[in-house]
Amino acid sequence: MYFDGSVMKTGAGAGLLFISPLGEHMRYVIRLHFPASNNMAEYEALSGLRIAIELGIKCLDVRGDSQLVIDQVMKESSCHDPKMEAYCNAVRRLEDRFDGLELNHVPRKHNEDTDELAKIASGRTTVPPKNFARDIAKPSVNFKDLEEPGPSTAEPSDGNPSADEAEPMETETEISSADEGEAMQIDEARLSQDWRDQYLDWINRGVLPSDRAEARRVARRAKSFVVIDRELYKRSPSGVL
């Protein structure tokens, strides 16, 4: 499954492309009828995992060009925004509905078909024949529990009543330069050893986390990692470390 999100002046949208083992293509144009930042649109696209569940898919290779979203879901990067954390946790809960699920980052040039679908959705243009269209009236995640009880918080951006309005500006700063944004997220992940320890424990010593769901995720995702000279490397979809 390839996924992508898009935000324009006309609205927000998401695009999905499913490719079966036999090469059959299923395209989805998803129109989001609520205010959304670019990252929210990306997560709504990734929530297309629910469509995969509806289709009865049990094993899925998920690919997208949002390094930020994929790193957050894979626990290679932290979620500093409560809304992104809520989306991330929702996606992780969907993981347990699959027997096999892999998330991989791909360059934008390898995600052009889905990017076009997302732009059709956000641009509110005519959906081409043989493409499925869906309309979503509200976010797939409930944000009501994220509201702060009072104005005095350590994180003004989290408790400020205008956080929803400010979020697109913050997101734009993050993704205004894809290369810089991705590099920042990768550097942040490198600073934290915690996410790597669980993979190293499993690969080197056969030890999994005590939490059953987390143990399943680690064992499943560890297949894309390899240890060389005590360092952990991840294989890209093309096999490059």
Long-range contacts (C-beta under 8 A, 24 or more apart in sequence): 1-48, 1-49, 1-52, 1-60, 1-61, 1-62, 1-63, 2-63, 2-64, 2-106, 2-111, 2-113, 2-114, 3-42, 3-45, 3-46, 3-48, 3-62, 3-63, 3-64, 3-114, 4-42, 4-45, 4-64, 4-65, 4-66, 4-111, 4-114, 4-115, 4-117, 4-118, 5-36, 5-38, 5-39, 5-40, 5-41, 5-42, 5-43, 5-44, 5-45, 5-66, 5-118, 6-38, 6-41, 6-115, 6-118, 6-119, 6-121, 6-122, 6-123, 7-36, 7-37, 7-38, 7-41, 7-122, 7-168, 8-119, 8-122, 8-123, 10-122, 10-123, 10-124, 11-121, 11-122, 11-123, 11-124, 12-36, 12-40, 12-41, 12-44, 12-121, 12-122, 13-41, 13-118, 13-119, 13-120, 13-121, 13-122, 13-123, 13-124, 14-41, 14-42, 14-44, 14-45, 14-48, 14-118, 14-121, 15-45, 15-114, 15-115, 15-116, 15-117, 15-118, 15-119, 15-120, 15-121, 16-45, 16-48, 16-51, 16-114, 16-117, 17-113, 17-114, 17-117, 18-51, 18-52, 18-55, 18-57, 26-132, 27-113, 27-117, 27-130, 27-131, 27-132, 28-117, 28-131, 28-132, 28-133, 28-134, 29-117, 29-120, 29-121, 29-127, 29-131, 29-132, 29-133, 29-134, 30-121, 30-133, 30-134, 30-135, 30-136, 31-121, 31-122, 31-124, 31-133, 31-134, 31-135, 31-136, 32-121, 32-122, 32-136, 33-135, 33-136, 33-137, 33-138, 34-136, 34-137, 34-138, 34-139, 35-164, 35-168, 36-139, 37-167, 37-168, 37-170, 37-171, 38-168, 38-171, 38-172, 38-175, 39-66, 39-68, 39-69, 39-81, 39-84, 39-171, 39-174, 39-175, 40-83, 40-87, 40-139, 40-167, 40-171, 41-118, 41-122, 42-66, 42-68, 42-69, 43-69, 43-84, 43-87, 43-88, 43-91, 43-141, 44-136, 44-139, 44-140, 45-114, 45-118, 46-73, 46-91, 47-87, 47-90, 47-91, 47-94, 47-140, 49-91, 49-94, 49-95, 49-97, 49-98, 49-101, 50-94, 50-140, 52-98, 53-94, 53-97, 53-98, 57-98, 58-98, 58-99, 58-100, 59-98, 59-99, 59-100, 59-101, 60-98, 60-100, 60-101, 60-102, 61-102, 61-104, 61-237, 62-101, 62-102, 62-103, 62-104, 63-103, 63-104, 63-105, 63-106, 63-110, 63-111, 63-237, 64-103, 64-105, 64-106, 64-111, 64-114, 65-105, 65-106, 65-107, 65-108, 65-110, 65-111, 65-115, 66-105, 67-105, 67-178, 67-181, 67-182, 67-185, 67-186, 68-174, 68-175, 68-181, 68-182, 68-185, 70-103, 70-104, 70-105, 71-105, 71-185, 71-186, 71-189, 73-103, 74-103, 74-195, 74-221, 75-195, 76-185, 76-189, 76-195, 77-185, 77-188, 77-189, 78-188, 78-192, 81-158, 81-167, 81-170, 82-143, 82-146, 82-158, 83-141, 83-143, 83-146, 83-167, 86-141, 86-142, 86-143, 86-146, 87-140, 87-141, 90-140, 90-141, 92-217, 95-217, 96-213, 96-216, 100-220, 101-220, 102-220, 102-221, 102-223, 102-224, 104-224, 104-236, 104-237, 105-236, 106-237, 108-178, 196-232, 199-225, 199-232, 200-227, 200-232, 203-227, 203-232
